[in-house]
Amino acid sequence: MLEAIQPAPRDAILGLTAAFREDPRSEKINLSVGVYQNELGATPTLESVRIAEQRLAEAATSKSYLPIPGAPEYAEVVQKLAFGAKHEAVQSSRIATAHTPGGTGALRVAGDFLKTNFPNATLWLSDPTWPNHPNIFVAAGVPMKSYPYFDKESNGLAIEPMLEAISKMPAGDVILLHGCCHNPTGIDPTAEQWKQIAEAVYAQGLLPVLDFAYQGFADGIEEDAAGLRAFAQPEAELLLCSSFSKNFGLYRERVGALSIVCPSADAASAVQSQMNRVIRSNYSNPPAHGGAIVNSVLRDDALRASWEKEVATMRERINGMRQQLVEALAAQGVPGDYSFITRQRGMFSFTGLTKDQVETLREKHAIYIVGSGRINVAGLTPTNIERVAEAISEVVGQPA
Ligand SMILES: Cc1ncc(COP(=O)(O)O)c(C=O)c1O
């Protein structure tokens, strides 16, 4: 039977990393995968995480199972970080939270929850979106459609077409939004636009899902929750998929959470039981280590302060690289206005490079970029930025 199995296509992004690893050229630069790198091109363990891990190792007494939705103290810090400790929904216990293996796990549990409880709902994804979104929801059997998000002309948000599309979505459908640092475009709504979007979504009777994988990478830990909080109004319902892969640098520990904001504490208890059912038949209960780290850091004032500083360092480095890239492209005389790169937020930038240009960058210059023209700005360093700008200048061509 297994003889007939054909190889699966390579994952669009992780496949590129595999190709990068196999590339023998020493000058190669990887700007494809979504992993933060410091100015030396390394992805080190955060100091706050290292200290929390040491403490946890010393205090550990058991490796017994966690409850199906994970440790309750973890759920509490997750909710407080995202919504704010004093938020009415947190205080009134109307949020059901489960610790999931990464943000991907949160999205998959959300997909299974939606399919089980709202089998006729269509999920609306932004065009473009993170390429793994469709994979996850196809696997969960959730039907999907897309809504406009990116305005090519202005390299900005297509707010009017987006609102127009929302106004035509059938009530009872589900809409997925990126909480901040939209992947792949780097374009987020303004505070005012978030309000408009939230109003439009609820006026239409839609259930929003916010994918929140980069809290702290745009403007600040609190500031980046503005979109989420525009949705989390009294009585509002929503799903929130948190990931701590990037802002805690806990990529391989697989730590995230699904929180479902319900209209009442009773509804939250029923929803929690449905989430638990989905999890039990999927991975049974979450891995403990990553969640325990996040919990320890967020509960200890000194560790939390040092974590906040570390997040600020990552954010400022990325935003600094955005500025330097724009300056380096201008210095190379690359035609066009690239200042939009400094207005984008998070690790990614949609550069406008075409598929052919991306291919030339890889083949001729050993620079790896996702086919959509998305670059990981955090992969730029003071050492490689000149070479990247020179190569882009060569593939884009000089003015006549
Ligand atoms: C938009 C978005 N959502 C979710 C995730 C999930 O991250 P993880 O499963 O590694 O926590 C990512 C990671 O790249 C992402 O970019």
The ligand as an SDF file (V2000), in Angstrom:
LIG
                    3D

 16 16  0  0  0  0  0  0  0  0999 V2000
    0.5830   34.7970   11.6960 C   0  0  0  0  0  0  0  0  0  0  0  0
    1.1060   33.6600   12.4850 C   0  0  0  0  0  0  0  0  0  0  0  0
    0.2630   32.9650   13.2530 N   0  0  0  0  0  0  0  0  0  0  0  0
    0.6720   31.9310   13.9940 C   0  0  0  0  0  0  0  0  0  0  0  0
    1.9860   31.5340   13.9940 C   0  0  0  0  0  0  0  0  0  0  0  0
    2.2980   30.3290   14.8300 C   0  0  0  0  0  0  0  0  0  0  0  0
    3.4500   30.2660   15.4870 O   0  0  0  0  0  0  0  0  0  0  0  0
    3.8630   29.0380   16.3950 P   0  0  0  0  0  0  0  0  0  0  0  0
    3.0130   27.8730   16.0700 O   0  0  0  0  0  0  0  0  0  0  0  0
    5.2890   28.8030   16.0710 O   0  0  0  0  0  0  0  0  0  0  0  0
    3.6480   29.4980   17.8040 O   0  0  0  0  0  0  0  0  0  0  0  0
    2.9060   32.2160   13.1920 C   0  0  0  0  0  0  0  0  0  0  0  0
    4.3040   31.8010   13.1130 C   0  0  0  0  0  0  0  0  0  0  0  0
    5.0420   32.0450   12.2000 O   0  0  0  0  0  0  0  0  0  0  0  0
    2.4580   33.3120   12.4340 C   0  0  0  0  0  0  0  0  0  0  0  0
    3.2740   34.0210   11.6570 O   0  0  0  0  0  0  0  0  0  0  0  0
  1  2  1  0
  2  3  1  0
  2 15  2  0
  3  4  2  0
  4  5  1  0
  5  6  1  0
  5 12  2  0
  6  7  1  0
  7  8  1  0
  8  9  2  0
  8 10  1  0
  8 11  1  0
 12 13  1  0
 12 15  1  0
 13 14  2  0
 15 16  1  0
M  END
$$$$
